[in-house]
């Protein structure tokens, strides 16, 4: 039982448990036994923090069904290894070397020291942001729905946003709140901080604590912090202007809004396409250019050790600098005066190629099952599933059960990552010291 197999089987077990719970009569609003396909799809989408849904979550499921979905989102956001590790910590058990490697594999952590403190920090960070989001959203929802209903809406959307799940109890997601400054700041704030990764947040906290306490020691941000923060800010700015320009004259999205609301809505879409899954406009009525921009941002996704999916911002940045080095005729890839190891470059290429190949295969399979659907709708749905985003042009519920099963597999592969899944099948590969002679070939 390798670490990769443990993680993959752990997610499968969690999906199975969630499916069984959502099938039971207490989970549905009418008290009847749930459709197994609906339960399986919803459980997978929740555990994989995707947000794609075949039914209206707010009306189809009862309070207990919604609570089950919320627990699946939280556990899926933490990750299987994080959850089991935290439970072991509560039981007072110590970590052995294999469990430390499991933590490293789950969070892409480059070192093994301080695993106990890491787990505590992650849980504390999660609770801090989710509780803060609840109190801020309560001001909006309580005014409209009352205290009890408003509190539940705040809890659900805060946890869903922090975990980049995209599940909403409103049938139109957050379209009704596209003009609300508070909602358009709190939800994106939770999504962004949840997506940039725990390591970045903890590193920022340590820097902030040093400056407040006025310690004299020098604090240097890691390369991961610099790349994640700069790339995230760049993508948010570029995305906001891209959506503003492509949807400016679209009467179904931005045209009829004020200039302020146009920028606010464009900002929200720039944020949500990076694996959040919430929407403040009708995705199915976006322009073709807007849909392709959305697919590009969904493919990039969030950052390592965060709650989002995609190929990750660091992977995108490494390949971007690889291209830059190739155009400049350089043999090395440099980021912030640090050379990127060749092993990371190979891993980045493998992630992009594996994800792209998987998306192509799944798109072909669904196109064969649903020949009457428009290609861009299928392609959009598949990328959304693989990147665990949850945005949809509105075809999810109408898909054939076979196509829904294919999407379930896509969501699962996207959550555990294609490389980890392949490693689970292959097992531990023995290192070799064998080297072959080099020879050039034509490229490009």
C-alpha positions as a printed Julia matrix, in Angstrom:
444×3 Matrix{Float64}:
   0.0    0.0     0.0
   1.91   3.0    -1.3
   1.18   6.6    -0.31
  -0.39   7.31   -3.7
  -2.71   4.32   -3.34
  -3.64   5.36    0.19
  -4.64   8.85   -0.95
  -6.58   7.61   -4.01
  -8.44   4.9    -2.08
  -9.14   7.35    0.74
 -10.96   9.7    -1.63
 -12.88   6.77   -3.1
 -13.94   5.63    0.38
 -15.11   9.12    1.27
 -17.1    9.37   -1.98
 -18.71   5.98   -1.27
 -19.69   6.96    2.28
 -21.13  10.24    1.01
 -23.11   8.43   -1.7
 -24.66   6.04    0.83
 -25.63   8.91    3.14
 -27.15  10.96    0.31
 -29.21   7.99   -0.9
 -31.02   7.71    2.44
 -34.48   9.36    2.77
 -33.33  11.91    5.36
 -31.15  13.57    2.69
 -33.96  14.53    0.3
 -36.5   17.27    0.79
 -39.52  15.03    0.1
 -38.28  12.22    2.36
 -37.99   9.64   -0.44
 -35.02   7.46   -1.35
 -32.6    9.38   -3.5
 -31.61   8.47   -7.05
 -28.26   6.6    -6.75
 -26.8    8.48   -9.72
 -27.75  11.84   -8.19
 -26.24  10.77   -4.86
 -23.01   9.51   -6.49
 -22.59  12.6    -8.66
 -23.27  14.98   -5.77
 -20.97  13.11   -3.39
 -18.13  13.06   -5.93
 -18.6   16.74   -6.72
 -18.58  17.62   -3.0
 -15.57  15.48   -2.04
 -13.65  16.7    -5.08
 -14.74  20.3    -4.2
 -15.99  20.8    -7.74
 -19.51  22.19   -7.51
 -21.09  20.6   -10.58
 -24.64  19.53   -9.75
 -27.38  17.56  -11.48
 -30.09  18.89   -9.12
 -30.8   22.16   -7.3
 -28.94  21.72   -4.0
 -31.07  24.25   -2.14
 -34.46  22.7    -2.98
 -33.74  19.05   -3.74
 -31.84  18.2    -0.54
 -33.14  18.59    3.01
 -31.23  20.38    5.74
 -29.56  17.09    6.69
 -28.69  16.4     3.07
 -27.16  19.86    2.76
 -25.26  19.32    6.01
 -23.9   16.03    4.64
 -22.75  17.81    1.48
 -21.09  20.47    3.63
 -19.16  17.86    5.63
 -18.05  16.18    2.4
 -16.85  19.55    1.07
 -14.89  20.23    4.27
 -13.28  16.78    4.33
 -12.59  16.94    0.6
 -10.97  20.34    1.02
  -8.76  19.09    3.81
  -7.91  15.99    1.84
  -8.0   12.4     3.01
  -4.47  12.35    4.4
  -4.99  15.67    6.2
  -8.2   14.38    7.82
  -6.73  11.09    9.02
  -3.57  12.85   10.18
  -5.59  15.34   12.22
  -7.61  12.51   13.81
  -4.39  10.73   14.77
  -3.14  13.96   16.3
  -6.3   14.23   18.4
  -5.8   10.66   19.59
  -2.28  11.53   20.74
  -0.48   9.24   18.33
   2.94  10.19   17.01
   3.83  10.37   13.32
   6.13   7.75   11.9
   8.28   8.35    8.82
   5.71   6.91    6.4
   2.98   9.22    7.71
   5.3   12.21    7.41
   5.94  11.29    3.79
   2.17  11.04    3.32
   1.77  14.61    4.58
   4.56  15.71    2.25
   2.84  14.0    -0.7
  -0.58  15.46    0.09
   0.59  19.06    0.53
   3.61  18.99   -1.79
   5.67  19.99    1.27
   9.42  20.05    0.48
  10.48  19.14    4.02
   9.29  16.85    6.8
   9.95  18.76   10.0
   7.09  20.06   12.11
   4.31  17.88   10.73
   2.31  18.15   13.97
   2.46  21.94   14.02
   1.63  22.0    10.31
  -1.63  20.13   10.87
  -2.62  22.37   13.79
  -1.8   25.48   11.75
  -3.88  24.27    8.8
  -6.93  23.54   10.95
  -6.6   26.86   12.8
  -6.22  28.76    9.52
  -9.27  27.05    8.05
 -11.46  27.78   11.06
 -10.3   31.4    11.25
 -11.19  32.2     7.64
 -14.44  30.23    7.6
 -15.74  31.78   10.85
 -14.74  35.26    9.65
 -16.6   34.63    6.4
 -19.69  33.47    8.29
 -19.92  36.64   10.37
 -19.38  38.91    7.35
 -21.93  37.12    5.14
 -24.45  37.02    7.99
 -24.88  40.78    7.65
 -26.2   40.29    4.11
 -28.2   37.08    4.4
 -29.79  37.79    7.81
 -31.37  41.01    6.52
 -33.13  39.13    3.74
 -33.85  35.7     5.24
 -33.87  36.22    9.0
 -31.29  35.17   11.57
 -31.65  31.36   11.54
 -31.93  30.94    7.76
 -29.34  33.65    7.19
 -26.91  31.92    9.55
 -27.23  28.62    7.69
 -26.74  30.34    4.32
 -23.66  32.1     5.71
 -22.18  28.88    7.09
 -22.79  26.93    3.88
 -21.44  29.57    1.49
 -18.45  30.44    3.67
 -17.27  26.83    3.88
 -18.06  26.25    0.2
 -16.09  29.36   -0.81
 -13.04  28.62    1.37
 -12.83  25.1    -0.07
 -13.32  26.41   -3.63
 -16.3   24.07   -3.93
 -18.79  26.38   -5.65
 -21.87  24.74   -4.15
 -24.66  27.25   -3.5
 -28.1   26.97   -1.94
 -29.45  29.5    -4.46
 -30.74  28.15   -7.76
 -28.91  30.91   -9.68
 -25.75  30.73   -7.54
 -24.86  34.35   -6.63
 -26.43  36.16   -9.61
 -28.82  38.01   -7.29
 -25.84  39.47   -5.39
 -23.77  40.71   -8.33
 -24.19  44.31   -7.1
 -23.42  43.57   -3.44
 -19.98  44.87   -2.51
 -19.82  42.78    0.66
 -20.63  39.49   -1.11
 -18.27  40.35   -3.98
 -15.45  40.94   -1.52
 -16.04  38.23    1.1
 -16.65  35.3    -1.28
 -13.65  36.15   -3.51
 -11.52  36.74   -0.41
 -12.32  33.26    0.91
 -11.8   31.7    -2.51
  -8.46  33.43   -3.11
  -7.01  32.67    0.33
  -8.29  29.09    0.14
  -6.75  28.68   -3.31
  -3.29  30.13   -2.71
  -2.39  27.34   -0.3
  -1.75  26.91    3.41
   2.0   27.31    3.09
   1.64  30.79    1.6
  -0.84  31.89    4.29
   1.32  30.54    7.13
   4.42  32.15    5.65
   2.62  35.49    5.4
   1.49  35.12    9.03
   5.07  34.48   10.18
   6.24  37.57    8.28
   3.43  39.65    9.78
   4.22  38.4    13.31
   7.89  39.27   12.85
   7.08  42.83   11.83
   4.56  43.35   14.64
   6.97  42.04   17.28
   9.8   44.04   15.62
  12.22  41.16   15.57
  15.62  42.0    14.1
  16.19  38.74   12.26
  15.91  38.86    8.46
  12.83  37.18    6.98
  13.03  35.97    3.37
   9.97  34.81    1.5
  10.31  31.45   -0.21
  10.28  31.11   -3.99
   6.9   29.36   -3.73
   5.42  32.39   -1.95
   6.75  34.86   -4.52
   5.58  32.83   -7.52
   2.12  32.07   -6.11
   1.36  35.63   -5.0
   2.66  37.36   -8.14
   1.0   34.9   -10.51
  -2.32  35.02   -8.65
  -2.41  38.84   -8.71
  -1.46  38.89  -12.4
  -4.19  36.39  -13.35
  -6.83  38.26  -11.34
  -6.02  41.57  -13.01
  -5.76  40.13  -16.53
  -8.96  38.14  -16.02
 -10.94  41.15  -14.79
 -10.07  43.26  -17.85
 -10.5   40.28  -20.21
 -14.04  39.56  -19.02
 -14.86  43.28  -18.93
 -13.88  43.7   -22.58
 -15.34  40.47  -24.0
 -18.69  40.77  -22.19
 -19.04  44.57  -22.25
 -21.63  44.64  -25.05
 -23.29  41.31  -24.26
 -26.9   42.1   -23.23
 -27.2   38.77  -21.41
 -24.26  39.48  -19.07
 -22.73  42.97  -18.62
 -24.29  45.35  -21.14
 -27.25  46.47  -19.01
 -25.21  46.98  -15.83
 -23.69  50.21  -14.58
 -19.97  50.76  -15.11
 -19.3   50.0   -11.44
 -21.32  46.76  -11.55
 -19.62  45.77  -14.79
 -16.19  45.93  -13.15
 -17.51  44.23  -10.02
 -19.02  41.37  -12.03
 -15.91  41.04  -14.23
 -13.78  40.87  -11.07
 -16.0   38.16   -9.63
 -15.78  36.08  -12.82
 -12.0   36.49  -12.92
 -11.84  35.09   -9.4
 -14.39  32.29   -9.74
 -12.98  30.79  -12.94
  -9.88  29.8   -10.99
 -11.71  26.75   -9.48
 -14.34  28.48   -7.29
 -17.48  27.54   -9.24
 -19.73  30.4    -8.12
 -21.17  32.65  -10.8
 -22.81  36.08  -10.8
 -23.82  35.93  -14.49
 -25.4   33.24  -16.66
 -22.41  31.23  -17.92
 -24.44  29.7   -20.74
 -25.11  33.16  -22.22
 -21.49  34.34  -22.29
 -19.8   35.14  -25.58
 -17.64  32.48  -27.24
 -14.55  34.56  -26.44
 -15.62  34.78  -22.8
 -16.12  31.01  -22.61
 -12.66  30.32  -24.05
 -11.05  32.76  -21.62
 -12.91  31.02  -18.79
 -11.63  27.63  -19.95
  -8.06  28.93  -20.02
  -8.3   30.24  -16.45
 -10.01  27.03  -15.27
  -7.18  24.98  -16.78
  -4.57  26.99  -14.82
  -6.54  26.76  -11.57
  -5.36  27.54   -8.04
  -2.03  27.01   -6.25
  -0.3   23.97   -4.66
  -1.53  22.84   -1.22
  -4.65  24.96   -1.68
  -8.23  23.79   -1.93
  -8.52  24.38   -5.7
  -7.66  22.32   -8.75
  -6.18  22.88  -12.21
  -2.55  22.5   -13.25
  -1.67  25.12  -10.56
  -0.19  28.6   -10.84
   3.35  27.4   -10.16
   3.18  24.92  -13.05
   1.91  27.66  -15.35
   4.68  30.03  -14.24
   7.44  27.43  -14.69
   6.32  26.65  -18.24
   5.97  30.36  -18.99
   9.56  30.94  -17.91
  10.65  27.84  -19.84
   9.3   29.48  -22.98
  11.03  32.74  -22.07
  14.37  30.94  -21.58
  13.97  29.12  -24.9
  13.31  32.39  -26.75
  16.36  33.98  -25.09
  18.55  31.0   -25.98
  19.25  30.1   -22.33
  19.8   26.59  -20.95
  18.33  27.22  -17.52
  15.01  28.43  -16.12
  15.24  31.21  -13.53
  12.54  32.57  -11.21
  13.36  35.48   -8.9
  17.11  34.83   -9.19
  16.65  31.13   -8.36
  17.27  28.34  -10.86
  14.4   25.88  -11.21
  15.56  22.23  -10.95
  15.1   20.07  -14.05
  13.0   17.64  -12.02
  10.4   20.35  -11.39
  10.35  21.27  -15.07
   9.77  17.63  -16.03
   7.0   17.37  -13.44
   5.34  20.54  -14.75
   5.43  19.21  -18.32
   4.02  15.87  -17.16
   1.16  17.58  -15.28
   0.16  19.7   -18.28
   0.47  16.87  -20.79
  -1.35  14.36  -18.57
  -4.18  16.79  -17.81
  -4.54  17.89  -21.45
  -4.54  14.29  -22.69
  -7.16  13.3   -20.12
  -9.36  16.26  -21.1
  -9.14  15.28  -24.78
 -10.07  11.65  -24.06
 -13.01  12.57  -21.82
 -14.26  15.16  -24.33
 -14.23  12.55  -27.1
 -16.09  10.02  -24.93
 -18.84  12.48  -23.94
 -19.11  13.69  -27.55
 -19.8   10.09  -28.59
 -22.45   9.7   -25.87
 -24.02  13.14  -26.49
 -23.64  13.79  -30.26
 -26.34  16.5   -30.29
 -24.58  18.84  -27.85
 -22.48  21.79  -29.01
 -18.76  21.04  -28.82
 -17.83  24.1   -26.76
 -20.42  23.15  -24.12
 -18.93  19.66  -23.78
 -15.37  20.98  -23.77
 -16.28  23.6   -21.15
 -17.95  21.0   -18.93
 -14.98  18.62  -19.11
 -12.39  21.27  -18.24
 -14.61  22.45  -15.39
 -14.78  18.89  -14.04
 -11.04  18.19  -14.38
 -10.06  21.52  -12.84
 -12.66  20.94  -10.06
 -14.22  24.33  -10.84
 -17.94  23.61  -11.06
 -18.94  26.23  -13.62
 -21.37  24.98  -16.25
 -23.18  26.24  -19.31
 -26.28  24.46  -18.0
 -25.99  20.98  -19.53
 -24.98  18.96  -16.45
 -28.47  17.88  -15.38
 -29.54  16.96  -18.93
 -26.55  14.71  -19.64
 -27.07  10.98  -20.12
 -26.17   8.87  -17.1
 -23.17   7.46  -19.0
 -21.86  10.97  -19.65
 -22.41  11.82  -15.98
 -20.37   8.77  -14.97
 -17.56   9.95  -17.24
 -17.7   13.38  -15.58
 -17.55  11.68  -12.17
 -14.31  10.0   -13.21
 -13.01  13.34  -14.51
 -13.74  15.09  -11.21
 -12.02  12.31   -9.27
  -8.91  12.32  -11.47
  -8.76  16.11  -11.29
  -8.9   16.07   -7.48
  -6.27  13.41   -6.83
  -4.18  14.61   -9.83
  -3.33  12.51  -12.86
   0.28  11.92  -11.73
  -0.76  10.62   -8.32
  -3.33   8.31   -9.92
  -0.74   6.9   -12.34
   1.67   6.45   -9.44
  -1.04   4.52   -7.58
  -1.33   2.07  -10.47
   2.4    1.76  -11.14
   3.54   1.59   -7.52
   6.94   2.67   -6.22
   9.44   3.06   -9.05
  12.99   2.0    -8.24
  15.6    4.68   -8.98
  18.29   3.87  -11.51
  21.79   5.21  -12.12
  21.71   4.21  -15.8
  22.36   7.1   -18.24
  22.19   7.07  -22.03
  24.2    9.12  -24.54
  22.63  12.4   -25.7
  21.55  13.09  -29.29
  19.75  16.08  -30.8
  16.53  16.05  -32.82
  14.4   18.69  -34.52
  11.79  20.37  -32.31
   9.2   22.96  -33.33
